[in-house]
Amino acid sequence: VTLSAQQFVQDPVFGAGPNRFFAPWLSFLPQNVNTTAFWDTAFNVGFGFIPSTLITLGALGFLAWLALVIFYGMFVVKESMRIKSWATEHTLFILMGFSGIYLLAYAILYNPGTLLMALLFVCMGACVGLFYTFESKTGKTILLFKTRRSSVVSLRRAK
């Protein structure tokens, strides 16, 4: 029986806790690993970052990541199929959208560092932001104060 199955039986909903992959690894260490050079190696993730959340975050965290991957992938593919012109914001939407999908696939297969995870969320945020810039037909103004003079930050979305 694998490490993920043993840990999942022990704590199925919340897992071992964030960044605690090493504790279940030590407690469920297979005996044949003791005869290899990896007997003293600290493993922080298993197969990939997102599959390892099944052990560290349990079913709740894993389902959250799975929902993000599925909904974001469906969103990018569906909206990029609707694009008819090659305007700058449409091209950037496709670029950022598929860059986010690529980085999500990387997080499924490998263990990305902090920089690549930050880049993943920057790409996802830029993709969603670009989508709303070319989907918004009416201009909206967000003012923190009643007059522009007293406002430190004034955001205006163009039509």
C-alpha angles and dihedrals in degrees: 000000000000129000093252093053093048093047092044090055091049097050112003102170107042103015126208094314135266115310092004101114091122095063096059089041091059095042095049097034109155113239094232090062090065090069094053133073089259095070092106100033119122108222114199096182137017125216096338140339098263096042089049089060087074086071100035102036100022127219092318095058094039092052090049091054091044091052090049092051094047098043095043092047092049091046095052096044094045096047095043089055089056094055111107102173133054097228117154095256091049092051091047090048091055092044095049093040096054092040087058091049090050092051091047089053088049090052090051095050103032142020108263119198128235093274095055092046090051089048089051092056092043089054092047093048093047090049094052091043092051090049091057093047094060095035095053110091097178126058117243127197122205114197124178092201134027096256129042092230093062094041116097093192122034120178123193124182113208122231 
